[in-house]
């Protein structure tokens, strides 16, 4: 009940929005009921055998989610691997740090023309844009997590004569996992944003492409429906990730409670 009570502001905002939009009667600022109706018409009025997904949903939503998760997984794997290597080697990190700072300072959308030239418009270009923009939080949090391993853990590993592989698997990765998961959570929301931006430039399907088509056809309700869909997807993806994180890092929360 307490959790539900915190969401009272959502229906209040929707009611104010509904009343204000109907009073303005502006097609570019439709009321929430019109937006929900357009969302249902576009994506969720299909047959029950397809979980009520329409042809537009199958042709656009699923490819977009596939690109987003593919780019996020690639960035996560690369970011964690490089982060562990650089976190373990201070010398290598000192050499690479200027490149990291330079790369993460570049807004990923500015490189879309470069990616189009290098990879041409298509899946490779979109994955490159997502990976480039998503990898930085994972990489930096992985480096910080590896460097912040408690000295007690390191001394314990020496006492038990653990090999480098065992030390990495049993000590470093578990100790760094809270920060790594924090980077993964932040990168997941960035992956959704970059997925849409890349589809605006180099795709013939997807949520971003559908948003562009709605704008070109002056479908105000369709534009707002796509924006609302992105917000819902972002909320659902983040919620599922948080649930998985709590399940996987339950030992960390218990250790924190015991320490306090």
FISE-572487 format. One line per field, with one value per residue (C-alpha): residue number from 0; residue in one letter; x, y, z. Coordinates in steps of 0.02 Angstrom, whole numbers, plus 32768, in hexadecimal, padded with zeros to 4 digits. Example, Ala and Ser with C-alpha at 12.3 -4.5 7.8 and 13.67 -1.06 7.14 Angstrom:
BEGIN
num <- (0 | 1)
residuo <- (a | s)
x <- (8267 | 82AC)
y <- (7F1F | 7FCB)
z <- (8186 | 8165)
This chain:
BEGIN
num <- (0 | 1 | 2 | 3 | 4 | 5 | 6 | 7 | 8 | 9 | 10 | 11 | 12 | 13 | 14 | 15 | 16 | 17 | 18 | 19 | 20 | 21 | 22 | 23 | 24 | 25 | 26 | 27 | 28 | 29 | 30 | 31 | 32 | 33 | 34 | 35 | 36 | 37 | 38 | 39 | 40 | 41 | 42 | 43 | 44 | 45 | 46 | 47 | 48 | 49 | 50 | 51 | 52 | 53 | 54 | 55 | 56 | 57 | 58 | 59 | 60 | 61 | 62 | 63 | 64 | 65 | 66 | 67 | 68 | 69 | 70 | 71 | 72 | 73 | 74 | 75 | 76 | 77 | 78 | 79 | 80 | 81 | 82 | 83 | 84 | 85 | 86 | 87 | 88 | 89 | 90 | 91 | 92 | 93 | 94 | 95 | 96 | 97 | 98 | 99 | 100 | 101 | 102 | 103 | 104 | 105 | 106 | 107 | 108 | 109 | 110 | 111 | 112 | 113 | 114 | 115 | 116 | 117 | 118 | 119 | 120 | 121 | 122 | 123 | 124 | 125 | 126 | 127 | 128 | 129 | 130 | 131 | 132 | 133 | 134 | 135 | 136 | 137 | 138 | 139 | 140 | 141 | 142 | 143 | 144 | 145 | 146 | 147 | 148 | 149 | 150 | 151 | 152 | 153 | 154 | 155 | 156 | 157 | 158 | 159 | 160 | 161 | 162 | 163 | 164 | 165 | 166 | 167 | 168 | 169 | 170 | 171 | 172 | 173 | 174 | 175 | 176 | 177 | 178 | 179 | 180 | 181 | 182 | 183 | 184 | 185 | 186 | 187 | 188 | 189 | 190 | 191 | 192 | 193 | 194 | 195 | 196 | 197 | 198 | 199 | 200 | 201 | 202 | 203 | 204 | 205 | 206 | 207 | 208 | 209 | 210 | 211 | 212 | 213 | 214 | 215 | 216 | 217 | 218 | 219 | 220 | 221 | 222 | 223 | 224 | 225 | 226 | 227 | 228 | 229 | 230 | 231 | 232 | 233 | 234 | 235 | 236 | 237 | 238 | 239 | 240 | 241 | 242 | 243 | 244 | 245 | 246 | 247 | 248 | 249 | 250 | 251 | 252 | 253 | 254 | 255 | 256 | 257 | 258 | 259)
residuo <- (x | x | x | x | x | x | x | x | x | x | x | x | x | x | x | x | x | x | x | x | x | x | x | x | x | x | x | x | x | x | x | x | x | x | x | x | x | x | x | x | x | x | x | x | x | x | x | x | x | x | x | x | x | x | x | x | x | x | x | x | x | x | x | x | x | x | x | x | x | x | x | x | x | x | x | x | x | x | x | x | x | x | x | x | x | x | x | x | x | x | x | x | x | x | x | x | x | x | x | x | x | x | x | x | x | x | x | x | x | x | x | x | x | x | x | x | x | x | x | x | x | x | x | x | x | x | x | x | x | x | x | x | x | x | x | x | x | x | x | x | x | x | x | x | x | x | x | x | x | x | x | x | x | x | x | x | x | x | x | x | x | x | x | x | x | x | x | x | x | x | x | x | x | x | x | x | x | x | x | x | x | x | x | x | x | x | x | x | x | x | x | x | x | x | x | x | x | x | x | x | x | x | x | x | x | x | x | x | x | x | x | x | x | x | x | x | x | x | x | x | x | x | x | x | x | x | x | x | x | x | x | x | x | x | x | x | x | x | x | x | x | x | x | x | x | x | x | x | x | x | x | x | x | x | x | x | x | x | x | x)
x <- (8000 | 808F | 80DB | 8035 | 801C | 80BA | 806D | 7FDC | 8031 | 8024 | 7F64 | 7F60 | 7FD4 | 7F70 | 7ECD | 7F16 | 7F60 | 7EBA | 7E57 | 7ED8 | 7EED | 7E31 | 7E21 | 7EA9 | 7E68 | 7F16 | 7F3A | 7FF3 | 7FCD | 7F4E | 7F03 | 7F43 | 7EA6 | 7EC6 | 7F7C | 7F4E | 7ECB | 7F4E | 7FCA | 7F46 | 7F1C | 7FD1 | 801C | 7FA7 | 7F08 | 7F49 | 7F0C | 7F1C | 7F8C | 8012 | 7FF9 | 7F8B | 801E | 7FF2 | 8055 | 80A4 | 80DC | 8129 | 817F | 81BE | 81BE | 8213 | 82A1 | 82C2 | 82CB | 833E | 83B6 | 83B2 | 83DA | 845B | 84B9 | 84A9 | 84EA | 857F | 85A9 | 8593 | 860A | 868D | 867C | 868D | 8720 | 8780 | 874F | 8793 | 8836 | 8850 | 881A | 889C | 8928 | 8945 | 89CC | 895A | 88CF | 8944 | 896B | 88B7 | 8862 | 8876 | 8824 | 8795 | 8777 | 877B | 8706 | 8682 | 867F | 8643 | 8584 | 8559 | 84D6 | 855E | 85B8 | 8522 | 855C | 8606 | 85B7 | 854A | 85E6 | 8643 | 85B9 | 8531 | 847E | 8444 | 8458 | 8516 | 8509 | 8482 | 84E0 | 857F | 8522 | 84D3 | 8575 | 85DA | 8560 | 853B | 85E8 | 862A | 85C4 | 85E5 | 869F | 86B8 | 8652 | 86AE | 8756 | 871F | 86D5 | 8772 | 87E1 | 8771 | 8785 | 879B | 884E | 880F | 87CE | 8875 | 88D5 | 885C | 887A | 8936 | 8920 | 88BB | 893A | 88B8 | 88F0 | 88D7 | 8840 | 87F4 | 8819 | 87C4 | 872C | 8715 | 8750 | 875C | 86BD | 864A | 8694 | 8685 | 85D8 | 8572 | 85CA | 85C5 | 8509 | 84F6 | 854D | 84E4 | 8443 | 8475 | 84AD | 8407 | 83A7 | 842A | 8417 | 835D | 8380 | 8409 | 839F | 8319 | 8396 | 83F1 | 834C | 8320 | 83B8 | 83D8 | 8343 | 82A9 | 8250 | 8250 | 8209 | 8276 | 8244 | 818D | 81A1 | 81ED | 8160 | 80DC | 8130 | 8139 | 8081 | 804E | 8009 | 8016 | 7FC2 | 8038 | 80D1 | 8095 | 8066 | 8117 | 8162 | 80F1 | 811E | 81D7 | 81B7 | 8158 | 81E0 | 8267 | 8208 | 81E8 | 829B | 82E1 | 8269 | 8295 | 834F | 833C | 82E0 | 836A | 83EF | 839F | 8394 | 8449 | 8492 | 842C | 84CF | 8510 | 8477 | 8483 | 853B | 8516 | 8490 | 8503 | 858D | 8518)
y <- (8000 | 8078 | 8055 | 8077 | 8116 | 8160 | 815A | 81CE | 8258 | 81F2 | 81F0 | 82A5 | 82DD | 8276 | 82C7 | 8376 | 8349 | 8303 | 839D | 8418 | 83C1 | 83B7 | 846E | 849F | 842C | 842A | 8392 | 83A2 | 8390 | 8302 | 82C7 | 8225 | 81C5 | 81EB | 81B7 | 8113 | 80F2 | 8110 | 809D | 8015 | 802E | 802B | 7F9F | 7F43 | 7F1D | 7E7C | 7DC9 | 7D70 | 7CED | 7D74 | 7DBC | 7E43 | 7E8A | 7ED5 | 7EC6 | 7F70 | 7F31 | 7E95 | 7EF8 | 7F87 | 7F67 | 7EBE | 7EF0 | 7F8B | 7F28 | 7EAB | 7F35 | 7F88 | 7EE9 | 7EAE | 7F53 | 7F57 | 7EA6 | 7EC8 | 7F67 | 7F0E | 7E81 | 7EF6 | 7F73 | 7EF2 | 7E98 | 7F39 | 7F81 | 7EEA | 7EEE | 7FA8 | 7FA1 | 7F1B | 7F78 | 802A | 8043 | 8011 | 807F | 8116 | 8100 | 80E5 | 8162 | 81F9 | 8195 | 8162 | 8214 | 8251 | 81C9 | 81DB | 8298 | 8285 | 8284 | 81E1 | 8230 | 829E | 8202 | 81BC | 8206 | 81B6 | 810D | 811B | 8137 | 80A8 | 8027 | 806C | 807D | 7FDD | 7F6A | 7F7E | 803B | 8036 | 7FB8 | 8020 | 80BC | 8060 | 800B | 80AB | 810D | 8082 | 803D | 80D0 | 80BD | 8002 | 801A | 80A4 | 804C | 7FA9 | 8000 | 8055 | 7FB4 | 7F4F | 7FD6 | 7FE1 | 7F2A | 7F26 | 7F05 | 7E81 | 7E19 | 7E26 | 7DEF | 7D5E | 7D25 | 7D27 | 7CC1 | 7C3E | 7C3F | 7C5E | 7C5F | 7CFC | 7CAF | 7C7C | 7D27 | 7D7B | 7D09 | 7CF7 | 7DA0 | 7E2B | 7E10 | 7DF6 | 7E8D | 7EFB | 7EBC | 7F45 | 7FCE | 7F67 | 7F51 | 800C | 802C | 7FA9 | 7FF8 | 80A5 | 8061 | 8008 | 80AC | 80F6 | 8061 | 8086 | 813C | 8114 | 808C | 810C | 818F | 8114 | 80D9 | 818C | 8191 | 80E3 | 806F | 8040 | 7FF8 | 8009 | 807F | 8110 | 80F8 | 80F0 | 8191 | 81E6 | 81AA | 81E8 | 8293 | 829B | 826D | 82F0 | 8267 | 82C3 | 8237 | 81BA | 8220 | 822C | 8173 | 8144 | 81B5 | 816A | 80BC | 80E3 | 8121 | 8083 | 8015 | 8073 | 805F | 7FA5 | 7F7E | 7FDD | 7F87 | 7EDA | 7F02 | 7F40 | 7E9F | 7E36 | 7EA0 | 7E89 | 7DCE | 7DBE | 7E35 | 7DFC | 7DC8 | 7E7A | 7EC5 | 7E44 | 7E6A | 7F25 | 7F0A | 7E9E | 7F20 | 7FA9)
z <- (8000 | 8027 | 7F7C | 7F26 | 7F8B | 7F41 | 7E93 | 7EBA | 7E57 | 7DB5 | 7DA7 | 7DE4 | 7D56 | 7CD8 | 7D0F | 7D01 | 7C58 | 7C1B | 7C50 | 7C0E | 7B65 | 7B48 | 7B73 | 7AF7 | 7A6C | 7A1E | 79AF | 79D8 | 7A92 | 7A9F | 7B45 | 7B94 | 7B64 | 7AAC | 7ABE | 7B12 | 7A8D | 7A05 | 7A5E | 7A63 | 79AC | 7973 | 79DB | 7A51 | 79EF | 79A1 | 79B8 | 7A5E | 7A0D | 79FB | 7AAA | 7A59 | 79F7 | 794E | 78AD | 78D2 | 797C | 7931 | 78A7 | 7914 | 79CF | 79CD | 7957 | 79C0 | 7A61 | 7A0C | 79D6 | 7A80 | 7AE1 | 7A62 | 7A6D | 7B2A | 7B3F | 7ACC | 7B2B | 7BD2 | 7BA4 | 7B5C | 7BEA | 7C74 | 7C21 | 7BFF | 7CA8 | 7D05 | 7CA2 | 7CBB | 7D70 | 7D93 | 7D39 | 7D74 | 7CEF | 7C5F | 7CA5 | 7CAB | 7BF2 | 7BBD | 7C31 | 7BBA | 7B2F | 7BA1 | 7BDA | 7B26 | 7AE7 | 7B6E | 7B56 | 7AA1 | 7A93 | 7A38 | 79C4 | 7979 | 793B | 78DD | 7836 | 7854 | 787A | 77DF | 7774 | 77C7 | 77D5 | 775F | 779A | 77E9 | 787E | 788C | 7894 | 7919 | 7984 | 7976 | 79B1 | 7A44 | 7A79 | 7A6F | 7ADA | 7B56 | 7B7C | 7BE3 | 7C84 | 7C84 | 7C65 | 7CE7 | 7D6E | 7D4E | 7D61 | 7E02 | 7E46 | 7E27 | 7E75 | 7F0E | 7F42 | 7FFE | 8035 | 80AD | 801C | 7FC4 | 805F | 8079 | 7FC6 | 7FE6 | 8085 | 8028 | 7F9A | 7F13 | 7E5E | 7DF4 | 7DA0 | 7E48 | 7E92 | 7E00 | 7E04 | 7EC0 | 7F00 | 7E7E | 7E1A | 7EB2 | 7F0B | 7E70 | 7E3E | 7E98 | 7E35 | 7D95 | 7DA7 | 7DC5 | 7D1F | 7CC7 | 7D08 | 7CCB | 7C23 | 7C08 | 7C05 | 7B91 | 7B1C | 7B0A | 7ADF | 7A61 | 7A12 | 79E8 | 79AB | 793B | 78F0 | 78C3 | 7850 | 780D | 7817 | 77B5 | 784D | 7909 | 798A | 7953 | 789E | 78CF | 7933 | 789C | 782B | 78A5 | 78A7 | 77E9 | 77D8 | 785B | 78CC | 7972 | 79D4 | 7983 | 79B5 | 7A69 | 7A6A | 7A35 | 7ABA | 7B3E | 7B04 | 7B18 | 7BC9 | 7BF5 | 7BA9 | 7C08 | 7CAB | 7C90 | 7C5C | 7CF1 | 7D69 | 7D29 | 7D35 | 7DE9 | 7E17 | 7DC9 | 7E1E | 7EC9 | 7EAC | 7E75 | 7EF7 | 7F8C | 7FE2 | 7FD2 | 8029 | 80B4 | 80CD | 80D4 | 8157 | 81C0 | 81B4 | 81F3)
